[in-house]
């Protein structure tokens, strides 16, 4: 699906009077509502890195970007808006959104240390050969997450700490990591 279809799915989940699993759990549904707000905020106010914009606009061969995500994913609500806005900069970039928890279960080929962590960005060439992958979160946020897990911090407190990290970072770390990725792609 494209970004518009993903947004429509997201809205359908939020408006459904009889939501399907896992959104039938009020905690999931409320967190998904928060994710919608976060995503919309970053789509409006997220600043794009000029060096990264130059790299993306300079892509001169077709690329296929696959994004594995789910509306319930808090990390995705902070990263996908930036990735989406970058993809719009170059008509040679075709983007496909795949749901982690639905067939064809593409996530099984892109595990993070054995887990189905999302979001995942897979950058492939015109022949669908992978050039690079990114995800599920910026390295600094990953370090924080791993420390929270190691310290047995309860899930609700983990969510708050990660939200604070993303708010302070403002998409800078994600974009710095994408600069490294796209520079490597250009060199290869």
HUNORFEN-V577997 format. One line per field, one symbol per residue. psi: psi as a letter, one per 30 degrees, with the letter a starting at -180 (. if undefined). A space follows every 50 residues. Layout:
psi->???
//
This chain:
psi->laeeeeeeeeeeeffkfiklkgffjeeeeeeeeeeeeeeeeeeefkkkke eeeeeeffkglkkjkkkkakffjeeeffeeeeeeeefffjffkkkkkkke glkghffffhljhflhkllkkkklafggkkellklflleeeeeeeeeeee ghkleeeeeeeeeeeeeeehgeeeeeeeeeefeeeef.
//
